[in-house]
Amino acid sequence: MKKFDISSIVISKLRDVYSLKLKKHTSAKSKTNSSALVIRQSGVSVYTVGGKEYTADAENILFLPANTEYELDIERYGICTVIEFDAEGLCDNIAPHSFYLPENKEIAKKALNLAHFWSLKGPAYYSKCLSEIYGIITRISEESSFNSTLAGKYGLIHRSVKYIETNYSDPDLYTPQLARMSGIGETYYRNIFLAVFNTPPTKYIQQYRVDKAKELLVNSELSVDEIAAKVGFANSSYFCKVFKTLSGYTPSEFAARGRKMG
C-alpha cells in the first residue's frame, strides 16, 4: 500500500470543526461521512477499524478517511477537536493514519482556537478556517517528516541517552524505564534506538559501561569487583563476561596491557 502523505490532501469542502469534552468509558460505533482529523488536547481515544486500533491522544493525531466504520472507546477523559472535510488527492482504500508528534501542544492549541472561530461564524470565517487547517496539515507533515529522519528520531530519545550517560552506574537501568522517560512505547523506543545507534539500547548501555570500566582499569587502583559495581554491573562474573565479549580481553588483561602501553 502506498504510504499516506497528508500534505497531498486538497480540501474541496470544509464540513465542520468542533471540540468535545469526552468522558472516560464512553463508547460508540459510527461511520465517517467525510475525512476527519482528530486532535486531542488531553485524554485518550481509541478507534478500532477493521480489528486494528488507532490511538488519538496528546501525542498522536489521527486521520480518518471518509466512509470509515469504527468503534470508539474513550480511555481517558479530556478535550478533543475534530475537523471534518471532503478531500481530494487521496488514493483509493486508504487506511486511517496516526501521526506521532510528541511536541503536539502548539497544533492542539491551534485546533482548539480554530473550533472556537468556526463556531462564531464571523466575517470571512470559512476562508480563515480553511487557511488555518492547511497550516495545521503543513505542520503535521513537517513534524512527522522530521521525526522520520535520524535527527528527528534522536530528538525523541535524546533525554534518555543523556540519562544513560549520567546514570550508567545504576544496575536497574532498563529499556522500559528509558522508553517511559521518552514518552513512547518500548518497542517503538527500541526500534528508534536501533535506527540511530545501529545497536539496541541494552547493548549501548553495556558498551558505555565497558568504556567507563576501561578508564578505571587503567587509571585507578580499584579491584575488578569494585569497578564492576561502580559501572553498574550486578556482579563481577557477568561484568567479566561482557567485557571480554566487547573488548576481546579480560579486565585484568586490559588493565595490564593499558598500563604497559601508557
Secondary structure, 3 states (H helix, E strand, C coil): CCCCCHHHCEEEEEEEEEEEEECCCCEEEEECCCEEEEEECCCEEEEEECCEEEEEECCEEEEECCCCEEEEEEEECEEEEEEEEEEECCCCCCCCEEEECCCCHHHHHHHHHHHHHHHHCCCCHHHHHHHHHHHHHHHHHHHHHHHCCHHHHHHHHHHHHHHHHHHCCCCCCCHHHHHHHHCCCHHHHHHHHHHHHCCCHHHHHHHHHHHHHHHHHHHCCCCHHHHHHHCCCCCHHHHHHHHHHHHCCCHHHHHHHHHHHC
